[in-house]
Amino acid sequence: MGMLDPVKGFGVTFGTMFKKVVTEEYPEVKKVTAPRFHGRHQLNRHPDGLEKCVGCELCAWACPADAIFVEGGDNTEEQRFSPGERFGADYQINYLRCIGCGLCIEACPTRSLTMTNEYELADDDRQKLIFTKEDLLAPLLPGMEQPPHPMRLGENEQDYYVDGPRLAQQQQAQEQQAREAGR
């Protein structure tokens, strides 16, 4: 160690004293994330409100951190939550374990599970970081009906996954025509 080494250290400190400080006003001004950012998960719905999740548990099997728990249930004609034979009766994601890798998204055959750009997942209560199905379900949009209800976009599961978007547009157009005719 030389005699000038302490002076060099003070030189670095002295040099940064006069630079402008960069301050992020985080809670007030939120940072815009990249479009493909891996944030909070969301369970999507069909245009009529039925859930896309069929309770296949592939997302749980694909998760390397074992953060997802899925328990499937059987649909009946009186209690229909998804267009298929089954639905995700119990769905939980433990964000204390989740590493945000997105393998669960890739494993989902129905595109039910996606990731949003929401990144504020910190909490001081461990129980609040275990998201249940109610926390993860996408909100009902106008024109959607809260499940359980009968299938509206076709007679079978194939109609929902192949023709669902087209049938939803037709249904919305018919409803719009009915509203305009009622004026």
C-alpha positions in Angstrom: 0.0 0.0 0.0 1.4 3.3 -1.1 1.3 6.6 0.7 -1.1 8.2 -1.9 -3.7 5.4 -1.8 -5.8 7.1 1.0 -5.7 10.3 -1.0 -6.9 8.5 -4.1 -9.9 7.1 -2.1 -10.7 10.6 -0.9 -10.4 11.8 -4.5 -13.2 9.4 -5.6 -15.4 10.7 -2.8 -14.6 14.3 -3.6 -15.3 13.8 -7.3 -18.8 12.5 -6.7 -19.8 15.2 -4.2 -20.5 17.7 -7.0 -22.3 15.4 -9.5 -26.1 15.8 -9.8 -27.9 13.2 -7.7 -30.4 11.0 -9.6 -33.5 10.5 -7.5 -36.3 8.2 -8.5 -39.7 9.2 -7.0 -40.8 5.6 -6.9 -44.1 5.5 -5.0 -45.5 8.6 -6.6 -44.1 8.0 -10.1 -44.2 4.3 -11.1 -41.6 3.0 -13.6 -42.9 1.9 -16.9 -42.0 -1.8 -17.5 -41.1 -3.5 -20.7 -44.0 -5.0 -22.7 -43.0 -8.6 -21.9 -42.2 -8.0 -18.3 -42.9 -11.0 -16.0 -45.1 -9.6 -13.2 -48.1 -10.8 -11.3 -50.0 -13.8 -12.8 -53.6 -13.5 -14.1 -56.1 -16.2 -14.8 -58.0 -15.1 -18.0 -61.6 -15.5 -18.9 -63.6 -16.2 -22.1 -65.6 -13.3 -23.6 -68.8 -14.6 -21.9 -67.1 -14.8 -18.4 -66.3 -18.5 -18.1 -62.8 -19.3 -16.9 -60.2 -20.5 -19.3 -58.5 -22.7 -16.7 -59.5 -26.3 -17.0 -57.6 -27.5 -13.9 -55.1 -29.6 -15.9 -52.3 -28.8 -13.4 -49.6 -28.5 -16.1 -48.6 -25.1 -14.7 -47.9 -26.6 -11.3 -45.9 -29.5 -12.8 -43.8 -27.0 -14.9 -43.0 -24.7 -12.0 -39.4 -25.3 -10.9 -39.9 -23.6 -7.5 -43.1 -25.6 -6.7 -45.0 -22.3 -6.1 -48.3 -23.3 -7.8 -51.0 -25.5 -6.4 -53.9 -26.5 -8.6 -56.8 -28.8 -7.7 -59.2 -29.5 -10.5 -63.0 -29.9 -10.1 -65.7 -31.3 -12.4 -68.2 -29.1 -14.1 -71.8 -30.0 -14.1 -74.7 -28.5 -16.1 -75.9 -26.7 -13.0 -72.5 -25.5 -11.9 -70.4 -24.6 -15.0 -67.2 -22.5 -14.5 -65.3 -23.4 -17.7 -66.4 -24.8 -21.1 -64.6 -28.1 -20.6 -65.3 -31.0 -18.3 -63.1 -29.7 -15.5 -62.1 -26.3 -14.0 -59.6 -25.1 -11.5 -61.5 -25.5 -8.2 -58.6 -24.4 -6.1 -55.7 -22.4 -7.5 -52.9 -20.8 -5.5 -49.6 -19.2 -6.3 -47.1 -18.6 -3.5 -45.1 -15.5 -4.4 -42.7 -16.2 -1.6 -41.4 -19.1 -3.8 -42.2 -17.8 -7.4 -39.1 -16.9 -9.3 -40.9 -15.3 -12.2 -39.5 -17.6 -14.8 -42.7 -17.9 -16.9 -42.5 -21.7 -17.4 -46.0 -22.0 -16.1 -47.2 -19.6 -18.9 -45.5 -21.8 -21.5 -47.1 -25.0 -20.1 -50.7 -23.7 -20.1 -52.5 -25.3 -23.1 -55.5 -22.9 -22.9 -53.6 -19.6 -22.5 -55.5 -19.3 -19.2 -52.4 -18.2 -17.2 -50.6 -15.1 -18.3 -48.3 -12.5 -16.5 -49.2 -8.9 -16.2 -46.9 -5.9 -15.8 -47.8 -5.4 -12.2 -44.6 -5.6 -10.1 -45.6 -4.4 -6.7 -45.8 -7.7 -4.8 -44.0 -6.9 -1.6 -45.8 -7.2 1.8 -44.9 -7.7 5.4 -47.4 -10.5 5.9 -46.5 -13.9 4.5 -50.1 -15.0 4.1 -50.9 -12.1 1.8 -48.3 -13.3 -0.7 -50.2 -16.5 -1.3 -52.6 -15.5 -4.0 -55.8 -17.5 -4.4 -58.0 -18.0 -7.4 -60.1 -15.0 -6.5 -57.0 -12.8 -6.4 -55.7 -14.1 -9.7 -58.9 -14.1 -11.8 -59.2 -11.4 -14.4 -61.9 -8.9 -13.7 -65.3 -9.2 -15.4 -65.5 -6.8 -18.4 -68.7 -5.4 -19.7 -70.8 -8.1 -21.3 -69.3 -10.9 -19.2 -71.4 -12.8 -16.7 -70.1 -14.1 -13.3 -69.8 -18.0 -13.4 -71.3 -20.4 -12.9 -73.5 -20.2 -15.9 -74.3 -22.2 -19.1 -72.0 -21.9 -22.1 -72.9 -18.9 -24.3 -70.4 -19.1 -27.1 -71.1 -22.5 -28.5 -72.2 -26.0 -27.8 -68.8 -27.6 -26.8 -65.3 -26.8 -25.7 -64.0 -26.7 -29.3 -66.3 -23.8 -30.1 -64.7 -21.8 -27.2 -61.1 -22.4 -28.1 -61.3 -22.3 -31.9 -64.4 -20.1 -32.7 -64.7 -18.2 -29.4 -63.4 -14.8 -30.5 -65.5 -14.9 -33.7 -68.6 -16.0 -31.8 -68.1 -13.3 -29.1 -67.9 -10.6 -31.8 -71.1 -11.9 -33.4 -72.8 -11.9 -30.0 -71.7 -8.4 -29.2 -72.9 -7.2 -32.7 -76.3 -8.8 -32.1 -76.6 -7.1 -28.7 -75.6 -3.8 -30.2 -78.2 -4.1 -33.0 -80.9 -5.0 -30.3 -79.9 -1.9 -28.3 -80.1 0.3 -31.4 -83.5 -1.2 -32.4 -84.8 -0.5 -28.9 -84.1 3.2 -29.2 
